[in-house]
Each structure stands twice: as C-alpha cells, then as structure tokens.
Amino acid sequence: MLCAIYKSLKKEETYLYLAKKDDFTPVPEALMKMFGKAQLVLVINLAKQQHLVRADIDKVKQSLTDEGFYLQLPPPPINYLEQHKAQQKKDK
C-alpha cells in the first residue's frame, strides 16, 4: 500500500497521509483550509513498514482504506509542572 505524506506549511508538526499522491479530493474542505499549503515529504510503501514514528500504522492503513486520508497532529505539549507534582507525590 503506497502512501504519500505531506506536511502542513501552516501548522507545525502536522502531516497528512494520502492514499494517492496529489489526490486531495477525499480530504474535507474545512480540513484543507486549516491544513494550508501541503508540501510533499515522502512516498512510502506501508506494506513494507512495521511501524511509524508518531502514528499507529494499523490506524493509518485503516483510515487510508476507509477515508482516503489520515491526519497526524503534533503531540500535546509536555506539562512539566504536572510531571514535577506527580513525581513529588511518588517521592513522599
């Protein structure tokens, strides 16, 4: 299963996976407006991959099959204050 991966030039660390290169027709118009200009990053054969860095490969494959695209959002920011508080509770 080939997949084209595009990065958003508008939203940092946001990627759009498409089942067909340069075919944005399955992507809702509102999502494309939010995503902004798309820059091709990579064309990859998912059948030869066991995992992806920041996305569940099975979810990506399923979404590409069902929807024709998969949106990868950036990871949530780390809340260092909450981590520190949790660590203090453990240390007591």
C-alpha positions as CSV (number, residue, x, y, z in Angstrom):
1,M,0.0,0.0,0.0
2,L,1.6,3.2,-1.2
3,C,1.1,6.4,0.8
4,A,2.1,10.0,0.1
5,I,2.9,12.1,3.2
6,Y,2.5,15.9,3.2
7,K,3.5,18.4,5.8
8,S,1.5,21.5,6.5
9,L,3.3,24.7,5.9
10,K,0.7,26.4,8.1
11,K,0.6,24.1,11.2
12,E,3.8,22.9,12.7
13,E,4.3,19.1,13.0
14,T,1.0,18.4,11.2
15,Y,1.1,15.8,8.5
16,L,-1.5,14.5,6.0
17,Y,-1.2,10.9,4.6
18,L,-3.0,10.3,1.3
19,A,-3.8,7.0,-0.4
20,K,-3.0,8.6,-3.8
21,K,-0.3,11.1,-4.4
22,D,-1.6,14.7,-5.0
23,D,-5.3,13.5,-4.7
24,F,-6.7,15.7,-2.0
25,T,-10.3,15.0,-3.0
26,P,-11.1,12.8,0.0
27,V,-10.0,15.5,2.4
28,P,-12.8,17.7,3.7
29,E,-12.6,21.3,2.5
30,A,-12.5,22.7,6.1
31,L,-9.6,20.4,7.0
32,M,-7.7,21.5,3.9
33,K,-8.3,25.1,4.8
34,M,-6.9,24.5,8.3
35,F,-4.0,22.4,7.0
36,G,-3.0,25.1,4.5
37,K,-0.4,24.6,1.7
38,A,0.8,21.0,1.6
39,Q,4.4,20.1,0.9
40,L,5.2,16.5,-0.2
41,V,7.6,14.9,2.2
42,L,7.7,11.3,1.3
43,V,6.1,8.5,-0.6
44,I,6.2,5.2,1.4
45,N,5.1,1.7,1.0
46,L,3.2,0.9,4.2
47,A,3.1,-2.8,3.4
48,K,6.9,-2.9,4.0
49,Q,6.7,-0.9,7.2
50,Q,6.2,-2.4,10.7
51,H,5.7,0.9,12.5
52,L,5.7,4.7,12.0
53,V,7.4,7.2,14.3
54,R,4.4,9.1,15.6
55,A,1.4,7.2,14.3
56,D,-0.1,3.8,14.7
57,I,0.5,2.1,11.4
58,D,-2.7,0.0,11.6
59,K,-4.8,3.1,12.2
60,V,-3.1,4.9,9.3
61,K,-3.8,1.9,7.0
62,Q,-7.4,1.6,8.1
63,S,-8.0,5.4,7.7
64,L,-6.5,5.4,4.3
65,T,-8.7,2.5,3.3
66,D,-11.9,3.9,4.8
67,E,-11.4,7.7,4.4
68,G,-8.7,8.1,1.8
69,F,-6.5,10.1,4.1
70,Y,-5.1,10.2,7.7
71,L,-4.3,13.4,9.7
72,Q,-1.3,13.3,12.1
73,L,-1.4,16.1,14.6
74,P,1.5,17.2,16.7
75,P,1.9,15.6,20.1
76,P,0.4,17.5,23.1
77,P,2.9,19.8,24.9
78,I,4.5,18.4,28.0
79,N,3.3,19.9,31.2
80,Y,6.4,19.9,33.3
81,L,4.7,21.4,36.3
82,E,2.3,18.4,36.4
83,Q,5.1,16.0,35.9
84,H,7.0,17.6,38.8
85,K,4.0,17.5,41.1
86,A,3.4,13.8,40.3
87,Q,7.0,13.0,41.0
88,Q,6.9,14.7,44.3
89,K,3.8,12.7,45.3
90,K,5.7,9.5,44.4
91,D,8.7,10.5,46.4
92,K,6.7,11.1,49.6
